[in-house]
Amino acid sequence: MAKITADSKYMELLNKYPLLKRDLSQKNWKFEFLVTPMGKISLWEANLEEVSKHAELSVDETVTLFQDLVDSY
């Protein structure tokens, strides 16, 4: 079980857990942009703190969402 933090790299998580691409947008529509090719390019080096700004969520909400999804795999 991976420990997800605000410093976790977005693309590393997507690469390690490919189902995140699908599940993020199903859990919260604000992640639809983030899983598009343009979203992935613009957030290539981003951590979850930066991703939370793009998704207009708090850092804690974003980390919890990612952690819950990863724990479900």
All heavy atoms as a GROMACS GRO file, in nm:
protein
  600
    1MET      N    1   0.085  -0.118   0.000
    1MET     CA    2   0.000   0.000   0.000
    1MET      C    3   0.090   0.125   0.000
    1MET      O    4   0.176   0.140   0.085
    1MET     CB    5  -0.090  -0.002   0.123
    1MET     CG    6  -0.178   0.119   0.133
    1MET     SD    7  -0.286   0.130   0.278
    1MET     CE    8  -0.315  -0.034   0.328
    2ALA      N    9   0.070   0.210  -0.096
    2ALA     CA   10   0.150   0.331  -0.110
    2ALA      C   11   0.096   0.441  -0.019
    2ALA      O   12  -0.024   0.451   0.003
    2ALA     CB   13   0.149   0.378  -0.253
    3LYS      N   14   0.186   0.521   0.033
    3LYS     CA   15   0.149   0.637   0.114
    3LYS      C   16   0.148   0.758   0.022
    3LYS      O   17   0.250   0.798  -0.031
    3LYS     CB   18   0.248   0.656   0.229
    3LYS     CG   19   0.226   0.780   0.310
    3LYS     CD   20   0.101   0.772   0.392
    3LYS     CE   21   0.093   0.894   0.484
    3LYS     NZ   22  -0.042   0.936   0.507
    4ILE      N   23   0.031   0.817   0.003
    4ILE     CA   24   0.014   0.932  -0.085
    4ILE      C   25   0.023   1.059   0.000
    4ILE      O   26  -0.041   1.068   0.105
    4ILE     CB   27  -0.123   0.928  -0.157
    4ILE    CG1   28  -0.146   0.792  -0.224
    4ILE    CG2   29  -0.136   1.043  -0.254
    4ILE    CD1   30  -0.052   0.759  -0.335
    5THR      N   31   0.102   1.155  -0.046
    5THR     CA   32   0.116   1.282   0.023
    5THR      C   33   0.101   1.397  -0.077
    5THR      O   34   0.094   1.373  -0.198
    5THR     CB   35   0.255   1.295   0.090
    5THR    OG1   36   0.354   1.305  -0.012
    5THR    CG2   37   0.285   1.177   0.181
    6ALA      N   38   0.101   1.518  -0.027
    6ALA     CA   39   0.093   1.636  -0.114
    6ALA      C   40   0.214   1.645  -0.207
    6ALA      O   41   0.205   1.704  -0.314
    6ALA     CB   42   0.082   1.763  -0.030
    7ASP      N   43   0.324   1.583  -0.169
    7ASP     CA   44   0.446   1.585  -0.250
    7ASP      C   45   0.453   1.472  -0.353
    7ASP      O   46   0.545   1.469  -0.434
    7ASP     CB   47   0.570   1.580  -0.161
    7ASP     CG   48   0.585   1.705  -0.077
    7ASP    OD1   49   0.551   1.814  -0.127
    7ASP    OD2   50   0.629   1.694   0.039
    8SER      N   51   0.357   1.381  -0.350
    8SER     CA   52   0.356   1.271  -0.447
    8SER      C   53   0.342   1.327  -0.588
    8SER      O   54   0.265   1.420  -0.612
    8SER     CB   55   0.239   1.176  -0.419
    8SER     OG   56   0.252   1.116  -0.293
    9LYS      N   57   0.418   1.271  -0.680
    9LYS     CA   58   0.417   1.318  -0.818
    9LYS      C   59   0.297   1.261  -0.893
    9LYS      O   60   0.273   1.139  -0.894
    9LYS     CB   61   0.546   1.279  -0.890
    9LYS     CG   62   0.669   1.346  -0.835
    9LYS     CD   63   0.664   1.495  -0.864
    9LYS     CE   64   0.794   1.561  -0.823
    9LYS     NZ   65   0.792   1.702  -0.848
   10TYR      N   66   0.223   1.349  -0.956
   10TYR     CA   67   0.101   1.314  -1.028
   10TYR      C   68   0.126   1.209  -1.136
   10TYR      O   69   0.061   1.105  -1.141
   10TYR     CB   70   0.042   1.442  -1.086
   10TYR     CG   71  -0.078   1.422  -1.173
   10TYR    CD1   72  -0.196   1.373  -1.121
   10TYR    CD2   73  -0.074   1.455  -1.308
   10TYR    CE1   74  -0.308   1.356  -1.201
   10TYR    CE2   75  -0.185   1.439  -1.388
   10TYR     CZ   76  -0.302   1.389  -1.334
   10TYR     OH   77  -0.412   1.373  -1.414
   11MET      N   78   0.222   1.235  -1.225
   11MET     CA   79   0.248   1.142  -1.336
   11MET      C   80   0.303   1.008  -1.288
   11MET      O   81   0.274   0.905  -1.346
   11MET     CB   82   0.340   1.205  -1.440
   11MET     CG   83   0.272   1.311  -1.524
   11MET     SD   84   0.120   1.255  -1.606
   11MET     CE   85   0.182   1.125  -1.711
   12GLU      N   86   0.380   1.009  -1.182
   12GLU     CA   87   0.430   0.882  -1.128
   12GLU      C   88   0.314   0.796  -1.079
   12GLU      O   89   0.313   0.674  -1.099
   12GLU     CB   90   0.529   0.908  -1.014
   12GLU     CG   91   0.662   0.960  -1.060
   12GLU     CD   92   0.757   0.990  -0.946
   12GLU    OE1   93   0.730   0.950  -0.830
   12GLU    OE2   94   0.859   1.057  -0.970
   13LEU      N   95   0.215   0.860  -1.016
   13LEU     CA   96   0.098   0.786  -0.970
   13LEU      C   97   0.016   0.733  -1.088
   13LEU      O   98  -0.029   0.619  -1.085
   13LEU     CB   99   0.011   0.875  -0.880
   13LEU     CG  100   0.072   0.909  -0.745
   13LEU    CD1  101  -0.010   1.014  -0.674
   13LEU    CD2  102   0.085   0.784  -0.659
   14LEU      N  103  -0.002   0.816  -1.190
   14LEU     CA  104  -0.077   0.770  -1.308
   14LEU      C  105  -0.006   0.655  -1.377
   14LEU      O  106  -0.071   0.562  -1.426
   14LEU     CB  107  -0.098   0.884  -1.407
   14LEU     CG  108  -0.198   0.992  -1.370
   14LEU    CD1  109  -0.213   1.092  -1.485
   14LEU    CD2  110  -0.332   0.935  -1.333
   15ASN      N  111   0.125   0.660  -1.382
   15ASN     CA  112   0.201   0.552  -1.446
   15ASN      C  113   0.198   0.423  -1.363
   15ASN      O  114   0.190   0.314  -1.418
   15ASN     CB  115   0.344   0.594  -1.472
   15ASN     CG  116   0.354   0.696  -1.584
   15ASN    OD1  117   0.272   0.700  -1.674
   15ASN    ND2  118   0.454   0.782  -1.576
   16LYS      N  119   0.203   0.438  -1.233
   16LYS     CA  120   0.203   0.321  -1.144
   16LYS      C  121   0.063   0.260  -1.131
   16LYS      O  122   0.049   0.139  -1.116
   16LYS     CB  123   0.256   0.360  -1.006
   16LYS     CG  124   0.279   0.243  -0.916
   16LYS     CD  125   0.353   0.283  -0.792
   16LYS     CE  126   0.381   0.160  -0.706
   16LYS     NZ  127   0.457   0.194  -0.587
   17TYR      N  128  -0.039   0.345  -1.135
   17TYR     CA  129  -0.178   0.301  -1.118
   17TYR      C  130  -0.261   0.350  -1.237
   17TYR      O  131  -0.330   0.450  -1.229
   17TYR     CB  132  -0.238   0.355  -0.989
   17TYR     CG  133  -0.158   0.318  -0.867
   17TYR    CD1  134  -0.068   0.408  -0.809
   17TYR    CD2  135  -0.170   0.191  -0.809
   17TYR    CE1  136   0.006   0.373  -0.698
   17TYR    CE2  137  -0.096   0.156  -0.698
   17TYR     CZ  138  -0.009   0.247  -0.642
   17TYR     OH  139   0.064   0.212  -0.532
   18PRO      N  140  -0.256   0.280  -1.350
   18PRO     CA  141  -0.322   0.326  -1.473
   18PRO      C  142  -0.474   0.346  -1.458
   18PRO      O  143  -0.532   0.427  -1.528
   18PRO     CB  144  -0.292   0.217  -1.575
   18PRO     CG  145  -0.189   0.131  -1.515
   18PRO     CD  146  -0.183   0.157  -1.370
   19LEU      N  147  -0.536   0.275  -1.366
   19LEU     CA  148  -0.680   0.292  -1.347
   19LEU      C  149  -0.716   0.430  -1.290
   19LEU      O  150  -0.832   0.471  -1.298
   19LEU     CB  151  -0.735   0.182  -1.256
   19LEU     CG  152  -0.731   0.041  -1.313
   19LEU    CD1  153  -0.781  -0.060  -1.210
   19LEU    CD2  154  -0.814   0.032  -1.440
   20LEU      N  155  -0.620   0.499  -1.234
   20LEU     CA  156  -0.646   0.634  -1.183
   20LEU      C  157  -0.700   0.725  -1.293
   20LEU      O  158  -0.785   0.810  -1.266
   20LEU     CB  159  -0.518   0.697  -1.125
   20LEU     CG  160  -0.481   0.660  -0.984
   20LEU    CD1  161  -0.345   0.718  -0.948
   20LEU    CD2  162  -0.586   0.705  -0.885
   21LYS      N  163  -0.651   0.708  -1.414
   21LYS     CA  164  -0.694   0.793  -1.526
   21LYS      C  165  -0.845   0.788  -1.540
   21LYS      O  166  -0.911   0.890  -1.559
   21LYS     CB  167  -0.627   0.750  -1.655
   21LYS     CG  168  -0.479   0.769  -1.655
   21LYS     CD  169  -0.416   0.708  -1.778
   21LYS     CE  170  -0.265   0.704  -1.763
   21LYS     NZ  171  -0.201   0.626  -1.866
   22ARG      N  172  -0.900   0.668  -1.532
   22ARG     CA  173  -1.044   0.651  -1.546
   22ARG      C  174  -1.117   0.690  -1.418
   22ARG      O  175  -1.217   0.763  -1.420
   22ARG     CB  176  -1.073   0.505  -1.580
   22ARG     CG  177  -1.221   0.474  -1.594
   22ARG     CD  178  -1.250   0.327  -1.584
   22ARG     NE  179  -1.226   0.282  -1.447
   22ARG     CZ  180  -1.198   0.158  -1.414
   22ARG    NH1  181  -1.190   0.064  -1.505
   22ARG    NH2  182  -1.180   0.124  -1.288
   23ASP      N  183  -1.067   0.645  -1.306
   23ASP     CA  184  -1.139   0.659  -1.180
   23ASP      C  185  -1.142   0.802  -1.127
   23ASP      O  186  -1.239   0.840  -1.062
   23ASP     CB  187  -1.079   0.565  -1.076
   23ASP     CG  188  -1.098   0.419  -1.114
   23ASP    OD1  189  -1.185   0.390  -1.199
   23ASP    OD2  190  -1.026   0.334  -1.059
   24LEU      N  191  -1.038   0.879  -1.153
   24LEU     CA  192  -1.038   1.018  -1.105
   24LEU      C  193  -1.154   1.098  -1.164
   24LEU      O  194  -1.225   1.167  -1.091
   24LEU     CB  195  -0.906   1.087  -1.141
   24LEU     CG  196  -0.788   1.053  -1.054
   24LEU    CD1  197  -0.660   1.110  -1.114
   24LEU    CD2  198  -0.808   1.104  -0.912
   25SER      N  199  -1.173   1.087  -1.293
   25SER     CA  200  -1.280   1.165  -1.356
   25SER      C  201  -1.418   1.111  -1.318
   25SER      O  202  -1.515   1.186  -1.317
   25SER     CB  203  -1.263   1.169  -1.507
   25SER     OG  204  -1.265   1.040  -1.562
   26GLN      N  205  -1.427   0.983  -1.285
   26GLN     CA  206  -1.554   0.928  -1.240
   26GLN      C  207  -1.589   0.975  -1.098
   26GLN      O  208  -1.705   0.996  -1.067
   26GLN     CB  209  -1.551   0.775  -1.243
   26GLN     CG  210  -1.555   0.719  -1.383
   26GLN     CD  211  -1.550   0.567  -1.384
   26GLN    OE1  212  -1.521   0.503  -1.284
   26GLN    NE2  213  -1.577   0.510  -1.500
   27LYS      N  214  -1.488   0.992  -1.016
   27LYS     CA  215  -1.510   1.036  -0.877
   27LYS      C  216  -1.536   1.186  -0.868
   27LYS      O  217  -1.610   1.231  -0.782
   27LYS     CB  218  -1.389   1.002  -0.789
   27LYS     CG  219  -1.370   0.856  -0.766
   27LYS     CD  220  -1.471   0.805  -0.670
   27LYS     CE  221  -1.443   0.660  -0.636
   27LYS     NZ  222  -1.538   0.606  -0.542
   28ASN      N  223  -1.470   1.262  -0.956
   28ASN     CA  224  -1.485   1.408  -0.950
   28ASN      C  225  -1.462   1.464  -1.090
   28ASN      O  226  -1.353   1.450  -1.146
   28ASN     CB  227  -1.385   1.468  -0.851
   28ASN     CG  228  -1.409   1.614  -0.827
   28ASN    OD1  229  -1.443   1.689  -0.917
   28ASN    ND2  230  -1.388   1.656  -0.703
   29TRP      N  231  -1.562   1.528  -1.147
   29TRP     CA  232  -1.554   1.578  -1.284
   29TRP      C  233  -1.440   1.679  -1.303
   29TRP      O  234  -1.394   1.699  -1.414
   29TRP     CB  235  -1.687   1.641  -1.327
   29TRP     CG  236  -1.722   1.763  -1.247
   29TRP    CD1  237  -1.796   1.767  -1.132
   29TRP    CD2  238  -1.685   1.897  -1.275
   29TRP    NE1  239  -1.805   1.896  -1.087
   29TRP    CE2  240  -1.739   1.979  -1.174
   29TRP    CE3  241  -1.611   1.957  -1.378
   29TRP    CZ2  242  -1.720   2.117  -1.170
   29TRP    CZ3  243  -1.594   2.095  -1.374
   29TRP    CH2  244  -1.648   2.173  -1.271
   30LYS      N  245  -1.393   1.740  -1.196
   30LYS     CA  246  -1.285   1.839  -1.208
   30LYS      C  247  -1.153   1.775  -1.253
   30LYS      O  248  -1.063   1.845  -1.294
   30LYS     CB  249  -1.266   1.912  -1.076
   30LYS     CG  250  -1.385   1.998  -1.040
   30LYS     CD  251  -1.366   2.066  -0.908
   30LYS     CE  252  -1.488   2.150  -0.875
   30LYS     NZ  253  -1.473   2.220  -0.749
   31PHE      N  254  -1.145   1.644  -1.248
   31PHE     CA  255  -1.024   1.575  -1.291
   31PHE      C  256  -1.028   1.537  -1.438
   31PHE      O  257  -0.930   1.484  -1.490
   31PHE     CB  258  -0.998   1.451  -1.206
   31PHE     CG  259  -0.942   1.485  -1.071
   31PHE    CD1  260  -1.025   1.495  -0.962
   31PHE    CD2  261  -0.807   1.508  -1.055
   31PHE    CE1  262  -0.975   1.527  -0.838
   31PHE    CE2  263  -0.755   1.541  -0.932
   31PHE     CZ  264  -0.840   1.551  -0.822
   32GLU      N  265  -1.136   1.565  -1.508
   32GLU     CA  266  -1.144   1.530  -1.650
   32GLU      C  267  -1.032   1.596  -1.731
   32GLU      O  268  -0.971   1.532  -1.816
   32GLU     CB  269  -1.281   1.566  -1.707
   32GLU     CG  270  -1.390   1.474  -1.657
   32GLU     CD  271  -1.528   1.511  -1.707
   32GLU    OE1  272  -1.541   1.605  -1.787
   32GLU    OE2  273  -1.623   1.444  -1.664
   33PHE      N  274  -1.003   1.723  -1.706
   33PHE     CA  275  -0.896   1.792  -1.778
   33PHE      C  276  -0.760   1.730  -1.746
   33PHE      O  277  -0.674   1.718  -1.833
   33PHE     CB  278  -0.892   1.941  -1.743
   33PHE     CG  279  -0.766   2.008  -1.788
   33PHE    CD1  280  -0.745   2.037  -1.923
   33PHE    CD2  281  -0.665   2.041  -1.699
   33PHE    CE1  282  -0.628   2.098  -1.966
   33PHE    CE2  283  -0.548   2.102  -1.741
   33PHE     CZ  284  -0.530   2.131  -1.875
   34LEU      N  285  -0.741   1.689  -1.623
   34LEU     CA  286  -0.610   1.641  -1.580
   34LEU      C  287  -0.568   1.512  -1.647
   34LEU      O  288  -0.449   1.482  -1.655
   34LEU     CB  289  -0.609   1.624  -1.428
   34LEU     CG  290  -0.638   1.750  -1.348
   34LEU    CD1  291  -0.641   1.718  -1.200
   34LEU    CD2  292  -0.539   1.860  -1.376
   35VAL      N  293  -0.663   1.435  -1.696
   35VAL     CA  294  -0.629   1.308  -1.759
   35VAL      C  295  -0.627   1.318  -1.912
   35VAL      O  296  -0.607   1.219  -1.980
   35VAL     CB  297  -0.720   1.193  -1.711
   35VAL    CG1  298  -0.701   1.168  -1.564
   35VAL    CG2  299  -0.865   1.220  -1.745
   36THR      N  300  -0.648   1.437  -1.965
   36THR     CA  301  -0.636   1.458  -2.110
   36THR      C  302  -0.488   1.471  -2.145
   36THR      O  303  -0.405   1.500  -2.058
   36THR     CB  304  -0.710   1.585  -2.154
   36THR    OG1  305  -0.645   1.698  -2.095
   36THR    CG2  306  -0.857   1.581  -2.118
   37PRO      N  307  -0.452   1.452  -2.272
   37PRO     CA  308  -0.311   1.470  -2.310
   37PRO      C  309  -0.257   1.610  -2.272
   37PRO      O  310  -0.146   1.621  -2.223
   37PRO     CB  311  -0.313   1.450  -2.462
   37PRO     CG  312  -0.427   1.357  -2.484
   37PRO     CD  313  -0.532   1.398  -2.383
   38MET      N  314  -0.337   1.714  -2.293
   38MET     CA  315  -0.291   1.849  -2.258
   38MET      C  316  -0.274   1.864  -2.107
   38MET      O  317  -0.178   1.926  -2.060
   38MET     CB  318  -0.390   1.954  -2.310
   38MET     CG  319  -0.343   2.095  -2.282
   38MET     SD  320  -0.182   2.125  -2.353
   38MET     CE  321  -0.225   2.236  -2.480
   39GLY      N  322  -0.365   1.807  -2.033
   39GLY     CA  323  -0.354   1.814  -1.887
   39GLY      C  324  -0.231   1.742  -1.836
   39GLY      O  325  -0.162   1.789  -1.746
   40LYS      N  326  -0.203   1.625  -1.894
   40LYS     CA  327  -0.085   1.549  -1.852
   40LYS      C  328   0.044   1.623  -1.888
   40LYS      O  329   0.139   1.621  -1.811
   40LYS     CB  330  -0.088   1.410  -1.911
   40LYS     CG  331  -0.193   1.322  -1.846
   40LYS     CD  332  -0.181   1.179  -1.888
   40LYS     CE  333  -0.258   1.155  -2.014
   40LYS     NZ  334  -0.260   1.015  -2.056
   41ILE      N  335   0.046   1.689  -2.003
   41ILE     CA  336   0.164   1.765  -2.042
   41ILE      C  337   0.186   1.883  -1.947
   41ILE      O  338   0.296   1.908  -1.901
   41ILE     CB  339   0.153   1.813  -2.188
   41ILE    CG1  340   0.166   1.694  -2.282
   41ILE    CG2  341   0.259   1.918  -2.220
   41ILE    CD1  342   0.133   1.724  -2.427
   42SER      N  343   0.078   1.955  -1.917
   42SER     CA  344   0.092   2.074  -1.833
   42SER      C  345   0.125   2.038  -1.689
   42SER      O  346   0.176   2.122  -1.615
   42SER     CB  347  -0.034   2.160  -1.840
   42SER     OG  348  -0.144   2.091  -1.786
   43LEU      N  349   0.097   1.914  -1.648
   43LEU     CA  350   0.122   1.874  -1.510
   43LEU      C  351   0.228   1.764  -1.500
   43LEU      O  352   0.233   1.691  -1.402
   43LEU     CB  353  -0.008   1.826  -1.446
   43LEU     CG  354  -0.114   1.934  -1.432
   43LEU    CD1  355  -0.248   1.874  -1.394
   43LEU    CD2  356  -0.072   2.038  -1.330
   44TRP      N  357   0.313   1.754  -1.602
   44TRP     CA  358   0.413   1.647  -1.609
   44TRP      C  359   0.496   1.636  -1.481
   44TRP      O  360   0.520   1.529  -1.430
   44TRP     CB  361   0.502   1.670  -1.730
   44TRP     CG  362   0.598   1.557  -1.752
   44TRP    CD1  363   0.730   1.554  -1.721
   44TRP    CD2  364   0.566   1.428  -1.807
   44TRP    NE1  365   0.784   1.433  -1.755
   44TRP    CE2  366   0.685   1.354  -1.807
   44TRP    CE3  367   0.451   1.370  -1.855
   44TRP    CZ2  368   0.691   1.222  -1.854
   44TRP    CZ3  369   0.457   1.239  -1.903
   44TRP    CH2  370   0.576   1.168  -1.901
   45GLU      N  371   0.541   1.748  -1.428
   45GLU     CA  372   0.626   1.748  -1.309
   45GLU      C  373   0.551   1.785  -1.182
   45GLU      O  374   0.612   1.804  -1.077
   45GLU     CB  375   0.742   1.846  -1.328
   45GLU     CG  376   0.841   1.805  -1.435
   45GLU     CD  377   0.919   1.681  -1.397
   45GLU    OE1  378   0.959   1.668  -1.280
   45GLU    OE2  379   0.940   1.595  -1.486
   46ALA      N  380   0.420   1.796  -1.189
   46ALA     CA  381   0.341   1.845  -1.076
   46ALA      C  382   0.328   1.741  -0.965
   46ALA      O  383   0.324   1.621  -0.988
   46ALA     CB  384   0.201   1.884  -1.124
   47ASN      N  385   0.319   1.794  -0.843
   47ASN     CA  386   0.286   1.709  -0.730
   47ASN      C  387   0.137   1.728  -0.700
   47ASN      O  388   0.069   1.808  -0.765
   47ASN     CB  389   0.374   1.739  -0.609
   47ASN     CG  390   0.362   1.882  -0.561
   47ASN    OD1  391   0.259   1.948  -0.580
   47ASN    ND2  392   0.466   1.932  -0.498
   48LEU      N  393   0.085   1.656  -0.604
   48LEU     CA  394  -0.058   1.663  -0.577
   48LEU      C  395  -0.102   1.798  -0.522
   48LEU      O  396  -0.218   1.837  -0.538
   48LEU     CB  397  -0.101   1.550  -0.484
   48LEU     CG  398  -0.093   1.410  -0.544
   48LEU    CD1  399  -0.158   1.308  -0.451
   48LEU    CD2  400  -0.157   1.403  -0.680
   49GLU      N  401  -0.011   1.870  -0.461
   49GLU     CA  402  -0.046   2.006  -0.416
   49GLU      C  403  -0.080   2.094  -0.536
   49GLU      O  404  -0.179   2.167  -0.535
   49GLU     CB  405   0.069   2.065  -0.336
   49GLU     CG  406   0.036   2.202  -0.280
   49GLU     CD  407   0.146   2.258  -0.191
   49GLU    OE1  408   0.248   2.190  -0.168
   49GLU    OE2  409   0.129   2.371  -0.145
   50GLU      N  410   0.000   2.085  -0.642
   50GLU     CA  411  -0.026   2.162  -0.764
   50GLU      C  412  -0.151   2.112  -0.835
   50GLU      O  413  -0.229   2.192  -0.888
   50GLU     CB  414   0.096   2.155  -0.856
   50GLU     CG  415   0.219   2.221  -0.797
   50GLU     CD  416   0.344   2.184  -0.874
   50GLU    OE1  417   0.401   2.076  -0.844
   50GLU    OE2  418   0.383   2.263  -0.962
   51VAL      N  419  -0.170   1.981  -0.838
   51VAL     CA  420  -0.288   1.923  -0.901
   51VAL      C  421  -0.414   1.972  -0.832
   51VAL      O  422  -0.514   2.001  -0.897
   51VAL     CB  423  -0.278   1.768  -0.901
   51VAL    CG1  424  -0.411   1.705  -0.938
   51VAL    CG2  425  -0.168   1.723  -0.994
   52SER      N  426  -0.409   1.983  -0.701
   52SER     CA  427  -0.528   2.027  -0.626
   52SER      C  428  -0.571   2.167  -0.668
   52SER      O  429  -0.691   2.197  -0.673
   52SER     CB  430  -0.504   2.021  -0.476
   52SER     OG  431  -0.408   2.116  -0.436
   53LYS      N  432  -0.476   2.252  -0.702
   53LYS     CA  433  -0.510   2.388  -0.748
   53LYS      C  434  -0.584   2.382  -0.881
   53LYS      O  435  -0.683   2.453  -0.900
   53LYS     CB  436  -0.384   2.472  -0.762
   53LYS     CG  437  -0.316   2.502  -0.632
   53LYS     CD  438  -0.184   2.574  -0.651
   53LYS     CE  439  -0.110   2.583  -0.520
   53LYS     NZ  440   0.025   2.634  -0.536
   54HIS      N  441  -0.539   2.298  -0.972
   54HIS     CA  442  -0.604   2.284  -1.102
   54HIS      C  443  -0.743   2.221  -1.088
   54HIS      O  444  -0.833   2.252  -1.166
   54HIS     CB  445  -0.519   2.200  -1.197
   54HIS     CG  446  -0.398   2.271  -1.245
   54HIS    ND1  447  -0.402   2.362  -1.348
   54HIS    CD2  448  -0.269   2.266  -1.204
   54HIS    CE1  449  -0.279   2.410  -1.368
   54HIS    NE2  450  -0.198   2.353  -1.281
   55ALA      N  451  -0.758   2.133  -0.991
   55ALA     CA  452  -0.887   2.066  -0.970
   55ALA      C  453  -0.980   2.148  -0.880
   55ALA      O  454  -1.093   2.109  -0.858
   55ALA     CB  455  -0.864   1.929  -0.909
   56GLU      N  456  -0.928   2.258  -0.829
   56GLU     CA  457  -1.004   2.346  -0.740
   56GLU      C  458  -1.055   2.271  -0.616
   56GLU      O  459  -1.170   2.285  -0.575
   56GLU     CB  460  -1.119   2.413  -0.815
   56GLU     CG  461  -1.070   2.499  -0.931
   56GLU     CD  462  -1.184   2.554  -1.015
   56GLU    OE1  463  -1.302   2.521  -0.991
   56GLU    OE2  464  -1.154   2.633  -1.107
   57LEU      N  465  -0.967   2.191  -0.560
   57LEU     CA  466  -0.994   2.118  -0.437
   57LEU      C  467  -0.886   2.152  -0.335
   57LEU      O  468  -0.778   2.199  -0.372
   57LEU     CB  469  -0.991   1.967  -0.461
   57LEU     CG  470  -1.095   1.908  -0.555
   57LEU    CD1  471  -1.062   1.763  -0.583
   57LEU    CD2  472  -1.234   1.920  -0.495
   58SER      N  473  -0.913   2.126  -0.210
   58SER     CA  474  -0.809   2.144  -0.109
   58SER      C  475  -0.704   2.034  -0.128
   58SER      O  476  -0.732   1.928  -0.186
   58SER     CB  477  -0.867   2.138   0.032
   58SER     OG  478  -0.901   2.005   0.066
   59VAL      N  479  -0.587   2.059  -0.077
   59VAL     CA  480  -0.480   1.959  -0.086
   59VAL      C  481  -0.523   1.832  -0.014
   59VAL      O  482  -0.504   1.721  -0.064
   59VAL     CB  483  -0.348   2.014  -0.029
   59VAL    CG1  484  -0.241   1.907  -0.027
   59VAL    CG2  485  -0.302   2.134  -0.109
   60ASP      N  486  -0.585   1.848   0.103
   60ASP     CA  487  -0.629   1.732   0.179
   60ASP      C  488  -0.733   1.649   0.102
   60ASP      O  489  -0.728   1.527   0.103
   60ASP     CB  490  -0.688   1.774   0.314
   60ASP     CG  491  -0.581   1.822   0.411
   60ASP    OD1  492  -0.463   1.786   0.394
   60ASP    OD2  493  -0.615   1.898   0.504
   61GLU      N  494  -0.827   1.716   0.037
   61GLU     CA  495  -0.928   1.645  -0.043
   61GLU      C  496  -0.863   1.567  -0.156
   61GLU      O  497  -0.901   1.452  -0.184
   61GLU     CB  498  -1.030   1.742  -0.101
   61GLU     CG  499  -1.126   1.802  -0.001
   61GLU     CD  500  -1.213   1.909  -0.063
   61GLU    OE1  501  -1.158   2.000  -0.130
   61GLU    OE2  502  -1.336   1.901  -0.045
   62THR      N  503  -0.767   1.630  -0.222
   62THR     CA  504  -0.699   1.565  -0.334
   62THR      C  505  -0.618   1.444  -0.287
   62THR      O  506  -0.627   1.336  -0.346
   62THR     CB  507  -0.607   1.665  -0.407
   62THR    OG1  508  -0.687   1.775  -0.451
   62THR    CG2  509  -0.537   1.602  -0.525
   63VAL      N  510  -0.542   1.462  -0.181
   63VAL     CA  511  -0.461   1.351  -0.128
   63VAL      C  512  -0.551   1.237  -0.083
   63VAL      O  513  -0.524   1.119  -0.113
   63VAL     CB  514  -0.370   1.400  -0.012
   63VAL    CG1  515  -0.306   1.282   0.060
   63VAL    CG2  516  -0.264   1.494  -0.065
   64THR      N  517  -0.661   1.269  -0.016
   64THR     CA  518  -0.754   1.165   0.030
   64THR      C  519  -0.815   1.091  -0.088
   64THR      O  520  -0.826   0.968  -0.086
   64THR     CB  521  -0.864   1.227   0.118
   64THR    OG1  522  -0.803   1.287   0.232
   64THR    CG2  523  -0.965   1.123   0.162
   65LEU      N  524  -0.855   1.163  -0.192
   65LEU     CA  525  -0.912   1.100  -0.310
   65LEU      C  526  -0.812   1.003  -0.373
   65LEU      O  527  -0.846   0.888  -0.402
   65LEU     CB  528  -0.955   1.205  -0.412
   65LEU     CG  529  -1.007   1.153  -0.545
   65LEU    CD1  530  -1.130   1.066  -0.526
   65LEU    CD2  531  -1.037   1.269  -0.638
   66PHE      N  532  -0.690   1.048  -0.393
   66PHE     CA  533  -0.587   0.962  -0.452
   66PHE      C  534  -0.559   0.842  -0.362
   66PHE      O  535  -0.548   0.730  -0.410
   66PHE     CB  536  -0.458   1.041  -0.477
   66PHE     CG  537  -0.454   1.112  -0.609
   66PHE    CD1  538  -0.526   1.229  -0.629
   66PHE    CD2  539  -0.379   1.063  -0.714
   66PHE    CE1  540  -0.522   1.295  -0.750
   66PHE    CE2  541  -0.375   1.128  -0.836
   66PHE     CZ  542  -0.448   1.244  -0.854
   67GLN      N  543  -0.548   0.866  -0.231
   67GLN     CA  544  -0.518   0.757  -0.138
   67GLN      C  545  -0.630   0.653  -0.138
   67GLN      O  546  -0.604   0.533  -0.144
   67GLN     CB  547  -0.499   0.811   0.004
   67GLN     CG  548  -0.451   0.706   0.104
   67GLN     CD  549  -0.311   0.659   0.075
   67GLN    OE1  550  -0.216   0.736   0.081
   67GLN    NE2  551  -0.294   0.530   0.044
   68ASP      N  552  -0.754   0.699  -0.137
   68ASP     CA  553  -0.867   0.605  -0.138
   68ASP      C  554  -0.870   0.522  -0.265
   68ASP      O  555  -0.896   0.401  -0.260
   68ASP     CB  556  -1.000   0.682  -0.124
   68ASP     CG  557  -1.019   0.740   0.016
   68ASP    OD1  558  -0.942   0.703   0.108
   68ASP    OD2  559  -1.111   0.823   0.031
   69LEU      N  560  -0.843   0.586  -0.378
   69LEU     CA  561  -0.843   0.512  -0.505
   69LEU      C  562  -0.728   0.410  -0.509
   69LEU      O  563  -0.749   0.294  -0.547
   69LEU     CB  564  -0.834   0.607  -0.624
   69LEU     CG  565  -0.962   0.685  -0.654
   69LEU    CD1  566  -0.936   0.790  -0.760
   69LEU    CD2  567  -1.073   0.591  -0.697
   70VAL      N  568  -0.610   0.453  -0.472
   70VAL     CA  569  -0.494   0.362  -0.472
   70VAL      C  570  -0.517   0.245  -0.376
   70VAL      O  571  -0.487   0.130  -0.410
   70VAL     CB  572  -0.365   0.439  -0.439
   70VAL    CG1  573  -0.251   0.344  -0.407
   70VAL    CG2  574  -0.327   0.530  -0.554
   71ASP      N  575  -0.575   0.273  -0.260
   71ASP     CA  576  -0.602   0.166  -0.163
   71ASP      C  577  -0.704   0.065  -0.217
   71ASP      O  578  -0.704  -0.050  -0.175
   71ASP     CB  579  -0.653   0.224  -0.032
   71ASP     CG  580  -0.544   0.295   0.046
   71ASP    OD1  581  -0.425   0.279   0.013
   71ASP    OD2  582  -0.579   0.368   0.141
   72SER      N  583  -0.788   0.108  -0.309
   72SER     CA  584  -0.891   0.019  -0.362
   72SER      C  585  -0.838  -0.077  -0.469
   72SER      O  586  -0.910  -0.169  -0.510
   72SER     CB  587  -1.008   0.101  -0.419
   72SER     OG  588  -0.973   0.163  -0.541
   73TYR      N  589  -0.716  -0.058  -0.515
   73TYR     CA  590  -0.661  -0.141  -0.623
   73TYR      C  591  -0.594  -0.265  -0.570
   73TYR      O  592  -0.535  -0.281  -0.479
   73TYR     CB  593  -0.560  -0.062  -0.709
   73TYR     CG  594  -0.623   0.058  -0.775
   73TYR    CD1  595  -0.553   0.178  -0.785
   73TYR    CD2  596  -0.750   0.054  -0.828
   73TYR    CE1  597  -0.608   0.289  -0.845
   73TYR    CE2  598  -0.807   0.165  -0.889
   73TYR     CZ  599  -0.736   0.282  -0.897
   73TYR     OH  600  -0.791   0.393  -0.956
   0.00000   0.00000   0.00000
